[in-house]
Amino acid sequence: MRLRYNYRMYPDADQRAALANAFGCARVVFNDALRARQDAREQGLPYICDGDLSKRVITQAKATPERAWLGEVSAVLLQQTLADLNAAYRNFFSSLSGKRKGRKVAPPRFRSRHDTRQAIRFTKNARFAVTESGHLRLPKIGDVPVRWSRSLPSEPSSVTVIKDSAGRYFASFAVETSDEPLPETDCEVGIDLGLTHFAVVSDGEKVDNPRILRRAAKKLRRAQKALSRKEKGTCSGAARRSSNPPGVARAADRNLRPSGRSGSQSALLNCATAMPSRAAPTSATRPSSTPTGTCQPNHSTPGLSTAFTCGGMSRWAKTACRMGSTA
């Protein structure tokens, strides 16, 4: 079973410049390849195969003065960019022929430096590594500090470096894990969600409501008020505007509230650190349907060692228990 583990990265100024160069090179290769196939289609020429396309936009392009700077970045990320384009074309053709079910897939579009998300991918051929000091070593970029919120279950097969619209950097590792059931346990617990308290456990334990979203919204409101007082075109206004998007991103990250539910109720879907002995952190996504019945820990969830009995609990509490045992 393949899973993804995301971690926050903190590159320095030189590493940010190198990453920006890598994002730009990947974008240029993607656009050149897409333009070559579009031109071939307009001229009535055969579809350019993957091998010929790689020769034209990478190997031969590096020998020209206009694209010589492509050699400043790892060749692996350029090849992975072409792999993304080829996958986009395959999905498009499969959607046209009806082989791909679901919503129709649009043809590939050109990438822009103004896109809200920039990403590059390194595979094992790039020889990326996690150092003993906890840094992520990337070819032609350097050792980038990473905030490890949890350990990787196995050696990663690839890593994707992502930059979001708020200027934050993330490392997304693809790892292979085994689907082994957890040992059974006789311990059972019931959880009731509330507003005054985050959760009330059947053994009498009460977890306070952290009100994370409220604090983030208050901080964002102060930042926006300070921005409104700045004069447009001044250095202070530009600095304030540059610091405002991360506040927006942090507030958006914490806005996990489904429609009609309080923030504390939806936060239990995260199985947060309020009860570390009973649940491990999972992704906060609202399921399409709510399971019922008794939740047993028969799925691979690292750190989860307690069974949840959901009988007599509310719908959202049952969903939280099931997500904790099946994540």
C-alpha positions in Angstrom: 0.0 0.0 0.0 1.4 3.4 -1.1 1.0 6.3 1.2 2.2 9.9 1.3 3.8 11.7 4.2 4.0 15.5 4.1 6.4 17.6 6.1 7.2 21.3 6.3 10.5 22.5 4.9 12.5 25.6 5.8 15.0 26.4 3.1 17.4 29.3 3.4 17.8 32.1 1.0 20.2 30.3 -1.3 18.1 27.2 -1.3 15.0 29.1 -2.1 16.7 30.6 -5.1 17.8 27.2 -6.2 14.3 25.8 -5.8 12.9 28.8 -7.7 15.3 28.0 -10.5 14.2 24.3 -10.4 10.5 25.3 -10.6 11.2 27.5 -13.5 13.2 24.9 -15.5 10.5 22.3 -14.9 7.8 24.8 -16.1 9.8 25.6 -19.2 10.3 22.0 -20.1 6.6 21.2 -19.6 5.5 24.2 -21.7 8.0 23.4 -24.5 6.8 19.8 -24.6 3.2 20.8 -24.7 3.8 23.4 -27.4 5.7 20.8 -29.5 2.8 18.4 -29.4 0.2 21.1 -30.1 2.2 22.3 -33.1 2.5 18.8 -34.4 -1.3 18.3 -34.1 -2.0 21.6 -35.9 0.4 20.7 -38.8 -1.2 17.3 -39.1 2.0 15.5 -38.0 2.0 12.2 -36.1 1.8 12.3 -32.3 5.3 12.8 -30.8 6.2 9.8 -28.7 7.7 10.2 -25.2 11.3 9.3 -26.2 11.5 11.7 -29.1 9.9 14.4 -26.9 12.5 14.0 -24.2 15.3 14.2 -26.8 13.9 17.4 -28.2 13.0 19.5 -25.1 15.7 18.2 -22.8 18.8 16.7 -24.4 18.9 18.8 -27.6 17.6 21.9 -25.8 20.5 21.9 -23.4 22.9 22.2 -26.4 21.3 25.4 -27.5 22.2 28.9 -26.0 18.6 29.6 -25.3 18.1 26.5 -23.1 21.7 25.9 -21.8 20.6 26.8 -18.3 18.5 23.6 -18.1 21.8 21.9 -17.1 21.8 23.8 -13.8 19.1 21.6 -12.3 18.9 17.8 -11.8 17.9 16.0 -15.0 15.6 13.7 -13.0 13.1 16.4 -12.2 13.0 17.4 -15.9 12.2 13.8 -16.8 9.5 13.6 -14.1 8.0 16.8 -15.5 7.6 15.1 -18.9 6.2 12.1 -17.1 3.5 14.4 -15.6 2.7 15.7 -19.1 2.5 12.2 -20.6 0.2 11.1 -17.7 -2.1 14.2 -18.3 -2.3 13.2 -22.0 -3.2 9.6 -21.2 -5.9 10.7 -18.8 -7.3 13.1 -21.4 -7.4 10.4 -24.1 -8.9 7.8 -21.8 -11.6 10.3 -20.8 -12.4 11.0 -24.5 -12.6 7.3 -25.4 -14.7 6.5 -22.3 -12.2 4.2 -20.6 -11.8 6.6 -17.8 -15.0 6.9 -15.7 -16.2 10.0 -13.9 -15.9 13.6 -14.8 -14.4 14.5 -18.2 -10.7 15.4 -18.1 -9.6 18.6 -19.9 -6.5 18.6 -22.1 -3.2 19.7 -20.5 -2.7 23.4 -20.2 0.4 25.6 -20.0 1.9 26.2 -16.7 2.5 29.7 -15.4 4.9 31.3 -12.9 1.8 32.8 -11.3 0.2 29.4 -10.5 -0.7 29.0 -6.9 1.2 25.8 -6.6 4.7 24.9 -7.9 6.0 21.4 -7.6 9.0 19.3 -8.6 9.6 15.5 -8.0 12.8 13.6 -7.3 12.9 9.8 -7.6 15.6 7.4 -6.4 17.6 8.0 -9.5 18.2 11.6 -8.3 19.8 10.1 -5.1 18.0 12.3 -2.7 18.5 11.3 0.9 17.6 12.1 4.5 20.7 12.9 6.5 21.5 11.8 10.0 20.9 15.4 11.1 17.3 15.2 9.8 17.9 17.4 6.7 16.6 16.5 3.2 19.5 16.4 0.7 18.4 17.4 -2.8 20.7 17.3 -5.8 22.0 20.8 -6.8 19.9 22.4 -4.0 21.6 21.2 -0.8 20.5 20.0 2.7 17.2 21.5 3.5 15.9 21.6 7.1 12.7 19.6 7.6 10.3 19.6 10.5 9.6 15.9 11.1 6.2 15.6 12.8 6.5 11.8 12.6 9.0 9.2 11.3 8.7 7.6 7.9 7.6 3.9 8.1 9.9 2.8 5.3 12.4 4.2 2.8 10.7 6.7 0.4 10.6 5.9 -3.3 10.2 9.6 -4.3 9.8 13.0 -2.8 7.8 16.0 -4.2 8.9 19.5 -3.2 5.9 21.8 -3.2 5.6 25.6 -2.8 2.1 26.9 -2.1 0.6 30.3 -2.6 1.7 31.5 0.9 5.3 30.8 0.1 5.6 27.7 2.3 7.6 24.7 1.3 6.6 21.1 1.8 8.2 17.7 1.2 5.8 14.9 0.2 7.3 11.4 0.5 5.9 8.4 -1.3 6.4 5.3 0.8 5.3 1.6 0.6 3.7 0.2 3.8 2.3 -3.2 4.6 -1.4 -3.6 5.5 -1.0 -5.6 8.8 -3.9 -5.7 11.3 -3.3 -4.4 14.8 -3.6 -6.8 17.8 -7.0 -7.0 19.3 -7.7 -5.3 22.7 -10.4 -5.5 25.3 -10.3 -1.8 26.1 -13.4 0.2 24.9 -14.2 3.8 25.1 -17.0 6.1 24.1 -16.6 9.7 22.9 -19.2 12.5 23.0 -18.6 15.7 21.2 -19.6 19.1 22.5 -19.2 22.8 22.4 -18.0 23.6 25.9 -15.6 20.7 25.8 -13.8 19.3 22.8 -14.8 15.8 23.8 -16.1 13.9 26.9 -14.9 10.3 27.3 -17.0 7.6 28.8 -14.5 7.2 31.6 -15.1 10.8 32.8 -12.2 12.5 31.1 -13.0 15.9 29.6 -10.9 17.5 26.9 -11.0 21.3 26.6 -11.9 23.0 23.3 -8.6 24.4 21.8 -10.5 26.9 19.6 -7.6 26.9 17.1 -9.7 28.4 14.3 -10.8 31.3 16.5 -7.3 32.2 17.4 -6.1 32.1 13.8 -9.0 34.2 12.6 -8.3 36.8 15.3 -4.7 37.0 14.3 -5.7 37.3 10.6 -8.1 40.1 11.5 -5.3 42.1 13.2 -3.0 41.6 10.2 -5.7 42.8 7.7 -6.5 45.8 9.8 -2.8 46.7 9.9 -2.7 46.3 6.1 -5.6 48.6 5.6 -3.8 51.4 7.3 -0.7 51.2 5.0 -0.3 53.5 2.1 -0.3 51.8 -1.2 3.1 51.8 -2.9 5.2 52.2 0.3 7.8 49.8 1.5 5.8 49.1 4.7 2.7 48.3 2.8 4.6 45.9 0.5 6.1 44.2 3.6 2.8 43.9 5.2 1.2 42.5 2.1 3.9 39.9 1.8 3.3 38.8 5.4 -0.5 38.6 5.1 -0.8 35.5 2.8 0.7 33.1 5.4 -1.8 34.3 7.9 -4.6 33.5 5.4 -3.1 30.1 4.7 -2.8 29.3 8.4 -6.4 30.2 9.0 -7.5 28.2 5.9 -5.5 25.2 7.1 -7.3 25.2 10.4 -10.8 25.8 8.9 -11.8 22.1 9.1 -15.4 22.8 9.9 -18.0 20.9 7.8 -21.3 22.7 7.1 -23.6 22.9 10.1 -20.9 21.6 12.6 -18.8 23.5 15.1 -15.0 23.7 14.8 -14.6 21.5 17.9 -16.8 18.8 16.5 -15.0 18.6 13.1 -11.6 18.8 14.8 -12.2 15.4 16.3 -12.0 14.0 12.7 -8.3 14.8 13.0 -8.0 12.5 16.1 -5.8 15.2 17.5 -3.3 15.1 20.3 -6.1 15.6 22.9 -6.1 11.8 23.4 -2.7 10.5 22.2 -3.1 7.2 24.0 -6.2 6.3 22.1 -5.8 7.7 18.6 -3.1 8.6 16.1 -3.3 11.7 13.9 -5.2 11.2 10.6 -6.1 13.5 7.8 -9.2 15.7 8.3 -11.5 14.8 5.5 -15.3 14.4 5.8 -16.4 11.0 4.6 -19.1 10.6 2.0 -21.1 8.2 4.2 -21.1 7.6 7.9 -20.4 4.0 9.1 -22.1 2.5 12.1 -21.4 -0.3 14.5 -18.4 -1.3 16.5 -15.0 -0.1 15.3 -12.3 -2.6 15.8 -8.6 -1.9 15.1 -8.2 -4.4 12.3 -6.4 -2.0 9.9 -2.9 -0.7 9.8 -2.8 2.5 11.8 0.6 3.2 13.4 0.2 4.2 17.0 -3.4 3.2 17.4 -3.8 0.4 20.0 -7.3 0.9 21.4 -10.6 -0.4 20.1 -13.5 2.0 19.9 -17.0 0.9 20.6 -19.4 3.3 18.8 -22.7 2.1 20.1 -25.0 4.8 21.4 -22.7 7.6 20.1 -23.6 10.5 17.9 -23.1 10.3 14.1 -20.1 12.5 14.0 -18.4 10.6 17.0 -18.9 7.3 15.1 -17.3 8.8 12.0 -14.4 10.1 14.1 -13.9 6.6 15.7 -14.0 4.9 12.3 -11.6 7.3 10.8 -9.2 6.8 13.7 -9.3 3.0 13.2 -9.1 2.9 9.3 -6.8 5.8 8.5 
